[in-house]
Amino acid sequence: PRRGADLVVAQQSLAALSCIQHPSRPRPLCSRPVAAPTIRCLFVLLLSLPLPSQAIWLVGYGQQHTIASGAAAASNGDVLLVQSPPSPWTWLEPGFVLTKGVTIRGPASIQYVYGQGGLPEFRAAVPAGALAVIERVSFDGADFGPGGQGPIPVEVDSGTVLFRQCTFRGTVRVRVGAHAVFEQCTLQAPQDWSAGLRVEGSAELRDCTIVGSDAGCYYDSGFNCMAARAADPAITVNGGTLHAERLTARGGAAAIRAGQHQPAMPAVLVLAGRAWLTASSLTGGA
């Protein structure tokens, strides 16, 4: 990708400026003659200067870079456009660590596939002052069966990350010192797996739906229930802060597994920290 060079305006050019005629107005924006540009003329001139360009990377199907390698090569502020295979397929990629404030624009699916390398998780460790934006990406799992890998977990370790129109099937954790924003996102675990939003740092939710996992089992390799697994709240706040608008959340349902009764969980559980919710619908597990 190429970057546009910064436009440097010489001081002599500013001094020689006498008038700027706007095409849609009969009068010039400054009077004539002038010895030096007025603040108004200078403001109009500055508006016409091009901003430093942001690089746009094509990644995914048929491209040189995957999402992970493209994000590693990009700079803060760059945009990664994911190219998908022919319909109905979606670009699939293993987990990785995002360390740049870039925009990743799907559709794409991030999940761990045994034997294909990559990480069994997605982590965002964005530098302070940078913003990472992830749009239309689903965080899934290659094998949802009781003995499989399960849904890929997502962790926001540092910086600010905006998830927009994303789908999560596993646990999402916002660490201490990190800030995550979720807009029009959905989180719901597949059967027999644990999932929910864990807030230790700061999280904002707008127009999201989150469903905590129901009580279930821990299975052995023969798909036998070894022990009961507790249900999960949709959201657990443990030392962090939560701001939610128009949230729909339901806690995990109760069940009897391996001879043990596992109780239902609330939609939002605040162990430590604070939570503010407006125009939201909360339902405890049945």
Disulfide bonds with the S-S distance in Angstrom:
Cys217-Cys225 1.95
